Amino acid sequence: METGNKVTITVETTVQIPVEEVWKYWTEPQHITKWSFASDDWHAPNAENDLRDGGRFHTRMEAKDGSFGFDFSGVYDEVKIHELISYTLDDGRKVTIRFVPQENETKIIETFEAETDNPTEMQEAGWQAFLDNFKKYSETTNKA
C-alpha cells in the first residue's frame, strides 16, 4: 500500500430498526453471509467473526457464477458494543463504523481508506451498495 496521503471515503445509511438489532445483523456470521455483497450476482458463502479488540474477521465473497472471488479480512482495533467498530484490513487500510441510535432507527456511518487500484467514485459506490444491501436485509429480516 502506498504511504502517501490517504484518501478517506464515508458512506452512510439509516436503518429503520433499533441499534441492538442492527448490531446483531452486522456482526453475527449467520447474518453477515446474507448481506455482505454489493449485488445479487454475488454472495458471501462463509463468514467468521471474533468481535473483540485484537480479534480477526474473515468473509469470503464470490461471484455466483464462480468467475471471481476474494477474501475480506482483518483485525479489530476497537469494538464498543452498539457504538463503534474500527479495524485494519489485511492490506493495511483502516475502517471505522459508527452506529448512532435515533429512537427506533440507527444511522450507520462507515469511513474507510481508499485503495489505489480503483477510482474513489467506484469504491464509494461499492461500499454504499454493501450498506444498502445491509439495510434491505436487516429491515426485511427484522419484520419477519
N, CA, C and O of each residue as an XYZ file, in Angstrom:
576
protein
N       0.841     -1.189      0.000
C       0.000      0.000      0.000
C       0.875      1.236      0.000
O       1.917      1.270      0.653
N       0.465      2.213     -0.705
C       1.164      3.484     -0.794
C       1.126      4.202      0.558
O       0.116      4.144      1.260
N       2.205      4.868      0.922
C       2.262      5.513      2.234
C       2.041      7.015      2.168
O       2.195      7.695      3.182
N       1.687      7.551      1.016
C       1.438      8.984      0.871
C       0.125      9.386      1.523
O      -0.372      8.699      2.416
N      -0.426     10.488      1.076
C      -1.694     10.952      1.621
C      -2.791      9.946      1.323
O      -3.026      9.579      0.171
N      -3.454      9.510      2.375
C      -4.525      8.532      2.219
C      -5.844      9.265      1.983
O      -6.155     10.252      2.650
N      -6.594      8.770      1.037
C      -7.921      9.304      0.754
C      -8.915      8.515      1.594
O      -8.906      7.285      1.572
N      -9.768      9.210      2.329
C     -10.813      8.531      3.084
C     -12.163      8.826      2.443
O     -12.409      9.915      1.924
N     -13.023      7.824      2.499
C     -14.353      7.902      1.915
C     -15.354      7.548      3.012
O     -15.110      6.649      3.817
N     -16.470      8.254      3.041
C     -17.525      7.974      4.017
C     -18.819      7.655      3.290
O     -19.228      8.362      2.369
N     -19.456      6.573      3.725
C     -20.774      6.195      3.237
C     -21.672      6.033      4.457
O     -21.193      5.750      5.556
N     -22.963      6.212      4.261
C     -23.869      6.077      5.396
C     -25.265      5.688      4.953
O     -25.640      5.816      3.787
N     -26.019      5.207      5.932
C     -27.424      4.874      5.723
C     -28.122      4.946      7.067
O     -27.477      4.940      8.115
N     -29.436      5.014      7.029
C     -30.240      4.928      8.247
C     -31.151      3.719      8.114
O     -31.907      3.587      7.152
N     -31.058      2.842      9.104
C     -31.812      1.598      9.115
C     -32.986      1.767     10.075
O     -32.820      2.292     11.177
N     -34.141      1.334      9.669
C     -35.367      1.549     10.442
C     -35.578      0.502     11.528
O     -36.683     -0.015     11.694
N     -34.513      0.191     12.267
C     -34.600     -0.731     13.407
C     -33.636     -0.259     14.492
O     -32.680      0.459     14.201
N     -33.882     -0.661     15.750
C     -33.023     -0.228     16.866
C     -31.592     -0.755     16.751
O     -31.335     -1.774     16.109
N     -30.679     -0.042     17.383
C     -29.256     -0.356     17.282
C     -28.919     -1.771     17.758
O     -28.003     -2.390     17.217
N     -29.633     -2.296     18.752
C     -29.348     -3.651     19.237
C     -29.563     -4.684     18.137
O     -28.795     -5.638     18.012
N     -30.606     -4.488     17.345
C     -30.873     -5.401     16.229
C     -29.876     -5.181     15.090
O     -29.390     -6.139     14.490
N     -29.579     -3.929     14.798
C     -28.585     -3.605     13.767
C     -27.264     -4.288     14.105
O     -26.638     -4.902     13.240
N     -26.848     -4.183     15.342
C     -25.577     -4.766     15.792
C     -25.564     -6.267     15.540
O     -24.576     -6.807     15.041
N     -26.649     -6.937     15.880
C     -26.743     -8.389     15.693
C     -26.595     -8.746     14.213
O     -25.820     -9.635     13.862
N     -27.337     -8.055     13.349
C     -27.282     -8.364     11.921
C     -25.921     -8.031     11.314
O     -25.476     -8.700     10.381
N     -25.257     -6.995     11.841
C     -23.960     -6.565     11.319
C     -22.836     -7.515     11.713
O     -21.884     -7.701     10.955
N     -22.944     -8.126     12.917
C     -21.785     -8.817     13.487
C     -21.875    -10.337     13.548
O     -20.841    -10.993     13.673
N     -23.062    -10.922     13.464
C     -23.170    -12.379     13.591
C     -22.989    -13.046     12.225
O     -23.662    -12.687     11.259
N     -22.062    -14.035     12.153
C     -21.740    -14.658     10.867
C     -22.942    -15.173     10.083
O     -22.967    -15.063      8.857
N     -23.941    -15.734     10.768
C     -25.104    -16.264     10.039
C     -25.884    -15.146      9.349
O     -26.614    -15.410      8.395
N     -25.746    -13.914      9.808
C     -26.362    -12.774      9.132
C     -25.409    -12.162      8.094
O     -25.843    -11.771      7.011
N     -24.122    -12.079      8.422
C     -23.136    -11.490      7.507
C     -23.198    -12.161      6.137
O     -23.104    -11.491      5.109
N     -23.356    -13.484      6.125
C     -23.390    -14.206      4.846
C     -24.640    -13.894      4.023
O     -24.703    -14.230      2.840
N     -25.620    -13.262      4.632
C     -26.867    -12.943      3.922
C     -26.869    -11.551      3.288
O     -27.724    -11.255      2.454
N     -25.917    -10.692      3.675
C     -25.935     -9.320      3.143
C     -24.581     -8.796      2.659
O     -24.540     -7.759      1.997
N     -23.491     -9.466      2.962
C     -22.167     -8.893      2.716
C     -21.689     -9.079      1.271
O     -20.730     -9.802      0.997
N     -22.390     -8.404      0.367
C     -22.033     -8.364     -1.050
C     -22.759     -7.175     -1.653
O     -23.757     -6.702     -1.110
N     -22.253     -6.697     -2.776
C     -22.749     -5.439     -3.342
C     -23.901     -5.613     -4.324
O     -24.647     -4.666     -4.571
N     -24.061     -6.825     -4.896
C     -25.125     -7.020     -5.877
C     -25.618     -8.460     -5.819
O     -24.960     -9.332     -5.253
N     -26.781     -8.696     -6.409
C     -27.423    -10.009     -6.325
C     -26.685    -11.109     -7.080
O     -26.975    -12.287     -6.872
N     -25.743    -10.759     -7.947
C     -24.986    -11.792     -8.647
C     -23.742    -12.230     -7.856
O     -22.913    -12.992     -8.355
N     -23.628    -11.737     -6.620
C     -22.559    -12.131     -5.696
C     -23.177    -12.757     -4.460
O     -24.373    -12.621     -4.203
N     -22.337    -13.447     -3.701
C     -22.770    -13.972     -2.407
C     -21.565    -14.073     -1.483
O     -20.419    -13.928     -1.909
N     -21.848    -14.324     -0.210
C     -20.802    -14.488      0.807
C     -20.997    -15.878      1.415
O     -21.743    -16.029      2.382
N     -20.331    -16.898      0.854
C     -20.571    -18.259      1.308
C     -20.060    -18.566      2.717
O     -20.492    -19.541      3.334
N     -19.134    -17.730      3.234
C     -18.563    -18.026      4.549
C     -18.179    -16.735      5.260
O     -17.663    -15.799      4.648
N     -18.441    -16.703      6.568
C     -18.009    -15.571      7.393
C     -17.602    -16.081      8.769
O     -18.254    -16.953      9.343
N     -16.519    -15.523      9.284
C     -16.054    -15.800     10.639
C     -15.824    -14.461     11.305
O     -15.344    -13.523     10.669
N     -16.165    -14.363     12.595
C     -16.068    -13.069     13.254
C     -15.748    -13.231     14.730
O     -16.576    -13.716     15.501
N     -14.549    -12.825     15.122
C     -14.126    -12.800     16.522
C     -14.185    -11.339     16.964
O     -13.173    -10.639     16.964
N     -15.377    -10.890     17.339
C     -15.674     -9.479     17.565
C     -15.161     -9.017     18.929
O     -15.891     -9.033     19.920
N     -13.894     -8.606     18.960
C     -13.255     -8.067     20.161
C     -11.992     -7.355     19.727
O     -11.468     -7.616     18.645
N     -11.501     -6.455     20.566
C     -10.231     -5.796     20.266
C      -9.174     -6.873     20.022
O      -8.972     -7.743     20.869
N      -8.502     -6.822     18.878
C      -7.488     -7.813     18.528
C      -8.033     -9.050     17.844
O      -7.256     -9.883     17.377
N      -9.346     -9.193     17.771
C      -9.958    -10.353     17.115
C      -9.897    -10.212     15.602
O      -9.803     -9.107     15.068
N      -9.951    -11.356     14.919
C      -9.920    -11.361     13.455
C     -11.311    -11.603     12.891
O     -12.169    -12.217     13.525
N     -11.505    -11.099     11.678
C     -12.724    -11.391     10.934
C     -12.321    -11.796      9.525
O     -11.263    -11.420      9.021
N     -13.199    -12.573      8.910
C     -12.946    -13.030      7.543
C     -14.290    -13.320      6.878
O     -15.104    -14.075      7.409
N     -14.512    -12.722      5.729
C     -15.690    -13.018      4.924
C     -15.220    -13.337      3.507
O     -14.467    -12.572      2.903
N     -15.669    -14.463      2.993
C     -15.378    -14.850      1.612
C     -16.502    -14.326      0.732
O     -17.675    -14.601      0.985
N     -16.146    -13.573     -0.295
C     -17.124    -13.036     -1.234
C     -16.811    -13.594     -2.619
O     -15.658    -13.616     -3.050
N     -17.864    -14.044     -3.308
C     -17.665    -14.663     -4.623
C     -18.794    -14.310     -5.567
O     -19.941    -14.136     -5.154
N     -18.452    -14.206     -6.852
C     -19.482    -14.107     -7.882
C     -20.209    -15.451     -7.912
O     -19.572    -16.501     -7.824
N     -21.525    -15.426     -8.035
C     -22.300    -16.671     -8.023
C     -21.937    -17.589     -9.187
O     -22.094    -18.806     -9.087
N     -21.453    -17.014    -10.293
C     -21.072    -17.837    -11.447
C     -19.658    -18.419    -11.312
O     -19.182    -19.117    -12.207
N     -18.989    -18.123    -10.182
C     -17.664    -18.678     -9.927
C     -16.531    -17.978    -10.649
O     -15.393    -18.445    -10.594
N     -16.805    -16.872    -11.324
C     -15.790    -16.206    -12.133
C     -14.769    -15.422    -11.314
O     -13.665    -15.164    -11.794
N     -15.113    -15.044    -10.100
C     -14.201    -14.240     -9.294
C     -14.599    -14.338     -7.834
O     -15.763    -14.573     -7.509
N     -13.622    -14.155     -6.957
C     -13.894    -14.139     -5.521
C     -12.731    -13.517     -4.788
O     -11.626    -13.435     -5.323
N     -12.972    -13.077     -3.569
C     -11.899    -12.517     -2.757
C     -12.246    -12.639     -1.283
O     -13.403    -12.833     -0.909
N     -11.214    -12.520     -0.459
C     -11.380    -12.551      0.991
C     -11.347    -11.129      1.524
O     -10.483    -10.334      1.155
N     -12.288    -10.822      2.387
C     -12.349     -9.532      3.076
C     -12.042     -9.844      4.527
O     -12.854    -10.450      5.226
N     -10.849     -9.422      4.982
C     -10.433     -9.837      6.313
C      -9.496     -8.820      6.945
O      -8.891     -7.985      6.272
N      -9.400     -8.925      8.265
C      -8.534     -8.030      9.006
C      -8.633     -8.271     10.498
O      -9.096     -9.318     10.948
N      -8.182     -7.267     11.265
C      -8.123     -7.362     12.722
C      -8.836     -6.152     13.323
O      -8.657     -5.018     12.879
N      -9.642     -6.422     14.337
C     -10.335     -5.337     15.035
C      -9.373     -4.535     15.894
O      -8.598     -5.093     16.670
N      -9.433     -3.215     15.744
C      -8.638     -2.314     16.575
C      -9.417     -1.914     17.825
O      -8.856     -1.844     18.918
N     -10.723     -1.651     17.655
C     -11.555     -1.231     18.781
C     -13.002     -1.638     18.518
O     -13.529     -1.461     17.420
N     -13.624     -2.184     19.551
C     -15.027     -2.559     19.484
C     -15.727     -1.998     20.713
O     -15.354     -2.308     21.844
N     -16.736     -1.177     20.489
C     -17.600     -0.674     21.558
C     -19.012     -1.110     21.192
O     -19.597     -0.597     20.239
N     -19.551     -2.044     21.939
C     -20.834     -2.652     21.610
C     -21.910     -1.588     21.400
O     -22.086     -0.679     22.210
N     -22.624     -1.737     20.280
C     -23.724     -0.864     19.853
C     -23.280      0.552     19.502
O     -24.126      1.419     19.284
N     -21.956      0.810     19.441
C     -21.459      2.157     19.172
C     -20.454      2.247     18.033
O     -20.619      3.052     17.116
N     -19.404      1.415     18.089
C     -18.253      1.612     17.214
C     -17.548      0.304     16.913
O     -17.393     -0.558     17.778
N     -17.123      0.178     15.662
C     -16.212     -0.893     15.252
C     -15.133     -0.225     14.406
O     -15.436      0.469     13.436
N     -13.880     -0.439     14.779
C     -12.791      0.007     13.901
C     -11.854     -1.171     13.690
O     -11.611     -1.971     14.593
N     -11.334     -1.253     12.466
C     -10.461     -2.374     12.148
C      -9.441     -1.973     11.101
O      -9.559     -0.945     10.435
N      -8.429     -2.830     10.982
C      -7.412     -2.685      9.951
C      -7.530     -3.887      9.024
O      -7.410     -5.035      9.452
N      -7.765     -3.604      7.752
C      -7.818     -4.677      6.760
C      -6.432     -5.297      6.585
O      -5.423     -4.689      6.940
N      -6.394     -6.496      6.044
C      -5.112     -7.174      5.852
C      -4.164     -6.407      4.933
O      -2.953     -6.623      4.981
N      -4.702     -5.509      4.093
C      -3.829     -4.699      3.236
C      -3.373     -3.407      3.919
O      -2.702     -2.585      3.295
N      -3.732     -3.220      5.202
C      -3.254     -2.076      5.972
C      -4.205     -0.890      6.036
O      -3.955      0.057      6.781
N      -5.280     -0.923      5.277
C      -6.232      0.193      5.299
C      -7.092      0.147      6.555
O      -7.398     -0.925      7.076
N      -7.473      1.324      7.030
C      -8.279      1.466      8.246
C      -9.744      1.715      7.888
O     -10.056      2.377      6.899
N     -10.631      1.169      8.715
C     -12.069      1.342      8.547
C     -12.673      1.634      9.918
O     -12.304      1.008     10.912
N     -13.601      2.583      9.967
C     -14.328      2.888     11.195
C     -15.817      2.915     10.877
O     -16.247      3.529      9.901
N     -16.592      2.240     11.716
C     -18.044      2.212     11.559
C     -18.663      2.698     12.853
O     -18.381      2.169     13.928
N     -19.509      3.708     12.739
C     -20.225      4.245     13.901
C     -21.704      3.894     13.766
O     -22.292      3.986     12.688
N     -22.282      3.491     14.890
C     -23.698      3.156     14.968
C     -24.337      4.198     15.877
O     -24.036      4.258     17.069
N     -25.219      5.015     15.313
C     -25.808      6.128     16.046
C     -27.303      5.862     16.246
O     -28.081      5.963     15.297
N     -27.712      5.519     17.493
C     -29.136      5.277     17.733
C     -29.941      6.573     17.610
O     -29.529      7.627     18.094
N     -31.101      6.467     16.950
C     -32.012      7.603     16.784
C     -33.422      7.076     16.995
O     -34.110      6.705     16.043
N     -33.848      7.049     18.265
C     -35.134      6.453     18.654
C     -35.185      5.015     18.173
O     -34.385      4.201     18.633
N     -36.101      4.660     17.258
C     -36.213      3.270     16.806
C     -35.502      3.005     15.487
O     -35.822      2.041     14.790
N     -34.548      3.844     15.143
C     -33.740      3.616     13.956
C     -32.271      3.826     14.297
O     -31.933      4.298     15.383
N     -31.410      3.470     13.364
C     -29.967      3.545     13.596
C     -29.278      4.106     12.366
O     -29.468      3.610     11.255
N     -28.488      5.129     12.566
C     -27.665      5.670     11.487
C     -26.320      4.948     11.530
O     -25.697      4.843     12.587
N     -25.881      4.457     10.385
C     -24.583      3.786     10.258
C     -23.702      4.678      9.399
O     -24.056      5.030      8.273
N     -22.547      5.036      9.949
C     -21.582      5.883      9.234
C     -20.286      5.086      9.125
O     -19.664      4.752     10.133
N     -19.890      4.787      7.896
C     -18.711      3.961      7.649
C     -17.675      4.790      6.890
O     -17.952      5.314      5.812
N     -16.483      4.899      7.470
C     -15.388      5.642      6.852
C     -14.237      4.679      6.596
O     -13.837      3.929      7.486
N     -13.708      4.701      5.381
C     -12.627      3.777      5.038
C     -11.564      4.474      4.211
O     -11.834      5.443      3.500
N     -10.350      3.959      4.320
C      -9.255      4.444      3.484
C      -9.357      3.777      2.127
O      -9.463      2.555      2.024
N      -9.322      4.594      1.092
C      -9.427      4.077     -0.270
C      -8.160      3.318     -0.648
O      -7.067      3.625     -0.171
N      -8.328      2.332     -1.506
C      -7.158      1.675     -2.085
C      -6.788      2.440     -3.351
O      -7.526      3.326     -3.782
N      -5.661      2.106     -3.939
C      -5.145      2.893     -5.063
C      -5.399      2.267     -6.430
O      -5.036      2.857     -7.447
N      -6.020      1.070     -6.479
C      -6.212      0.379     -7.754
C      -7.450      0.820     -8.521
O      -7.496      0.693     -9.745
N      -8.451      1.337     -7.821
C      -9.721      1.689     -8.453
C     -10.094      3.134     -8.142
O      -9.697      3.663     -7.103
N     -10.849      3.776     -9.025
C     -11.261      5.162     -8.777
C     -12.067      5.278     -7.475
O     -12.827      4.375     -7.124
N     -11.891      6.394     -6.770
C     -12.588      6.577     -5.495
C     -14.102      6.523     -5.681
O     -14.808      6.020     -4.807
N     -14.615      7.032     -6.804
C     -16.058      7.005     -7.044
C     -16.568      5.560     -7.099
O     -17.647      5.262     -6.587
N     -15.800      4.678     -7.714
C     -16.184      3.269     -7.801
C     -16.174      2.630     -6.414
O     -17.074      1.864     -6.070
N     -15.154      2.948     -5.626
C     -15.070      2.399     -4.276
C     -16.225      2.889     -3.409
O     -16.831      2.114     -2.669
N     -16.519      4.179     -3.509
C     -17.630      4.734     -2.735
C     -18.944      4.050     -3.118
O     -19.733      3.685     -2.247
N     -19.177      3.878     -4.416
C     -20.400      3.224     -4.882
C     -20.467      1.773     -4.397
O     -21.537      1.295     -4.018
N     -19.342      1.081     -4.407
C     -19.311     -0.313     -3.959
C     -19.604     -0.452     -2.477
O     -20.407     -1.293     -2.074
N     -18.954      0.372     -1.664
C     -19.185      0.299     -0.226
C     -20.606      0.749      0.113
O     -21.220      0.214      1.036
N     -21.131      1.728     -0.627
C     -22.514      2.158     -0.401
C     -23.472      1.025     -0.754
O     -24.482      0.836     -0.076
N     -23.169      0.275     -1.804
C     -24.017     -0.852     -2.193
C     -24.067     -1.910     -1.091
O     -25.119     -2.503     -0.854
N     -22.937     -2.153     -0.412
C     -22.926     -3.072      0.730
C     -23.863     -2.566      1.817
O     -24.668     -3.324      2.358
N     -23.753     -1.266      2.135
C     -24.619     -0.677      3.160
C     -26.091     -0.770      2.763
O     -26.942     -1.097      3.591
N     -26.384     -0.487      1.514
C     -27.764     -0.567      1.029
C     -28.283     -1.998      1.140
O     -29.439     -2.219      1.504
N     -27.429     -2.966      0.827
C     -27.810     -4.370      0.938
C     -28.047     -4.742      2.401
O     -28.981     -5.480      2.716
N     -27.197     -4.228      3.293
C     -27.390     -4.464      4.726
C     -28.728     -3.898      5.188
O     -29.485     -4.568      5.891
N     -29.014     -2.669      4.791
C     -30.275     -2.017      5.167
C     -31.468     -2.867      4.725
O     -32.375     -3.130      5.515
N     -31.462     -3.291      3.469
C     -32.555     -4.095      2.922
C     -32.696     -5.406      3.694
O     -33.798     -5.781      4.093
N     -31.577     -6.101      3.903
C     -31.611     -7.386      4.611
C     -32.101     -7.215      6.043
O     -33.001     -7.933      6.478
N     -31.519     -6.275      6.775
C     -31.841     -6.149      8.207
C     -33.279     -5.688      8.429
O     -33.950     -6.179      9.337
N     -33.752     -4.766      7.623
C     -35.134     -4.304      7.788
C     -36.129     -5.402      7.433
O     -37.145     -5.559      8.111
N     -35.852     -6.162      6.381
C     -36.726     -7.259      5.977
C     -36.718     -8.375      7.009
O     -37.771     -8.898      7.373
N     -35.524     -8.743      7.483
C     -35.382     -9.833      8.458
C     -36.026     -9.454      9.778
O     -36.654    -10.293     10.423
N     -35.880     -8.206     10.188
C     -36.415     -7.765     11.463
C     -37.947     -7.815     11.479
O     -38.549     -7.985     12.540
N     -38.581     -7.668     10.309
C     -40.050     -7.700     10.238
C     -40.597     -9.118     10.137
O     -41.786     -9.356     10.350
N     -39.715    -10.052      9.811
C     -40.160    -11.448      9.610
C     -40.592    -12.102     10.917
O     -40.990    -13.267     10.922
